[in-house]
Amino acid sequence: QVELVESGGGLVQPGGSLNLSCVVSGRAFRVNDMAWYRRAPGMQRELVAQIAPSPIPHYARINYAPFVRGRFIISRDNIANAVFLQMDSLNPEDTDVYYCNARLRINPWDQENDYWGQGTQVTVSS
């Protein structure tokens, strides 16, 4: 059974940093795009950053939401099937539950499906 296991959330002061990690637990034939989303209570989930697989990490296709504004960096480890989000210059508006997402295929004959982590709380407050 495949699960996405997240870690790294917590409480940080404005201007501080946090690093989120997410690993695909269980066997998967292929992991395609991986991403981080976030959702505030009563709001829809929104994309934070997305990264495609690439044999050369420098050339991985990456998308960031406009509100990131150069403050966050997404990266991945294709061997470990893990994705990371380094968040700097955090502000109170970044307070949300952050969710890891991976589009993957468990067996070669399966279609791709989206899998989600359980969510990790990020709180930015003084």
Legacy VTK file of the C-alpha trace (Angstrom):
# vtk DataFile Version 3.0
C-alpha trace
ASCII
DATASET POLYDATA
POINTS 126 float
0.000 0.000 0.000
1.332 3.394 -0.992
1.214 6.319 1.425
2.711 9.781 1.465
4.335 10.556 4.807
4.991 14.199 5.614
7.112 15.865 8.264
8.532 19.239 9.150
5.633 21.522 9.983
5.447 23.610 13.126
5.395 27.073 14.618
7.773 29.751 13.424
8.063 33.499 13.881
7.523 35.895 10.953
10.631 36.007 8.812
11.619 32.514 9.885
12.130 29.296 7.928
10.757 25.787 7.826
11.579 22.719 5.787
8.897 20.230 4.811
9.605 16.676 3.709
7.433 14.021 2.126
8.339 10.476 1.165
6.370 7.903 -0.804
6.095 4.902 1.489
5.489 1.609 -0.275
6.306 0.308 -3.720
5.428 2.369 -6.781
6.368 1.618 -10.382
6.749 5.264 -11.346
6.359 8.570 -9.559
5.550 11.444 -11.874
4.953 15.014 -10.725
5.242 15.787 -7.023
3.886 18.907 -5.419
2.967 20.825 -2.291
-0.470 22.308 -1.771
-1.905 24.233 1.119
-5.371 24.902 2.462
-6.667 27.252 5.086
-9.876 26.338 6.992
-12.917 26.804 4.783
-10.799 27.452 1.700
-9.972 25.408 -1.365
-6.647 23.673 -1.639
-4.148 25.744 -3.652
-0.919 24.803 -5.358
2.281 26.016 -3.718
4.918 24.376 -5.915
5.198 21.463 -8.313
8.205 19.581 -9.664
8.434 17.044 -12.477
10.849 14.112 -12.501
14.124 14.631 -14.318
17.335 12.566 -14.585
19.198 15.854 -14.172
17.745 17.752 -11.161
18.923 21.098 -12.511
16.610 20.727 -15.485
13.502 19.575 -13.622
10.385 21.480 -14.646
9.190 23.494 -11.662
6.146 25.685 -11.118
5.597 28.055 -8.208
2.454 29.860 -7.157
2.724 33.652 -7.530
2.532 34.174 -3.772
5.800 32.238 -3.298
7.719 35.202 -4.773
11.137 33.527 -4.576
10.789 32.582 -0.901
10.315 28.821 -1.297
12.367 26.134 -3.042
10.969 22.769 -4.053
13.264 19.822 -4.719
13.021 16.072 -4.978
15.017 12.901 -4.576
13.990 10.557 -7.378
15.707 7.541 -5.837
14.032 7.975 -2.462
10.760 9.153 -4.045
10.774 12.173 -1.776
9.901 15.827 -2.225
11.002 18.752 -0.103
9.900 22.327 0.393
12.305 24.849 1.846
10.348 27.879 3.031
12.091 31.141 3.937
10.827 34.616 4.844
7.595 33.161 6.144
4.770 35.520 7.021
1.450 35.015 8.849
-0.370 34.654 5.512
1.560 31.413 4.995
-0.228 29.817 7.958
-2.023 26.795 6.533
-2.099 23.030 6.451
0.397 21.903 3.804
-0.260 18.750 1.805
2.163 16.669 -0.214
0.896 15.348 -3.552
2.325 12.738 -5.885
0.976 11.473 -9.180
2.111 7.913 -9.477
1.548 4.516 -10.992
1.756 1.526 -8.672
2.115 -1.124 -11.381
3.123 -0.741 -15.051
-0.415 -1.615 -16.148
-2.115 0.867 -13.796
-3.214 4.362 -14.706
-1.710 7.268 -12.852
-3.512 8.466 -9.764
-3.058 11.295 -7.308
-1.997 10.465 -3.771
-2.044 12.878 -0.844
-0.237 13.170 2.446
-2.081 13.614 5.716
-1.194 17.291 5.940
1.190 19.135 8.225
0.352 22.367 10.034
2.506 25.419 9.411
1.851 28.349 11.743
3.627 31.677 11.376
3.076 33.843 14.407
4.964 36.012 16.855
LINES 1 127
126 0 1 2 3 4 5 6 7 8 9 10 11 12 13 14 15 16 17 18 19 20 21 22 23 24 25 26 27 28 29 30 31 32 33 34 35 36 37 38 39 40 41 42 43 44 45 46 47 48 49 50 51 52 53 54 55 56 57 58 59 60 61 62 63 64 65 66 67 68 69 70 71 72 73 74 75 76 77 78 79 80 81 82 83 84 85 86 87 88 89 90 91 92 93 94 95 96 97 98 99 100 101 102 103 104 105 106 107 108 109 110 111 112 113 114 115 116 117 118 119 120 121 122 123 124 125
